[in-house]
Amino acid sequence: MKKSILTIVLLSVTVSLVAACTQKPKANEVATTEVAQEEMTTDADMAPDFELPDLQGNALKLSSLRGKYVVLDFWGSWCIWCIRGIPNMKTAYAKHKDKLEILGVDCRDSEEKWKAAVEEHELPWLQVRCSDEQLPKLGEMYGIEGFPTKVIISPEGKLVKTIVGEDPEFYTFLDELLK
């Protein structure tokens, strides 16, 4: 008997919550909701800015790339999965370069090995190098747990998605996002 009453009470609460959540807001409530969502954007939603040297030794700041989607590709010449993923990255870049910029962030390489790998693999997108001293901070900022790590950032600078490893899901997601 107690189980029946408990079941009925839980069912009633569930029905009430579903009904409350599916009610359409009035016109003025919609505007308030949209404003509230915009105001809810926090610093946690934004991609942390950083500045690293490019292939010519010039400082490149992430925030200078706003206006297009950006993919941060944390990679290294020593990382077999990073290297194996280059053909797929080249295909994605060629397909979406009007809406997308890729910023390769080399990690754990000497400057010579990094530059040689960029040349050997003919990487057409922007490249910067993260020194071993800078990697712990940058790794913490972006939650890097392995290589490659790809981080998609919106044209406004908001974090969209992070994918660790060479995963076909990244390319599927990118195609859907940029169609």
Disulfide bonds with the S-S distance in Angstrom:
Cys79-Cys82 2.43
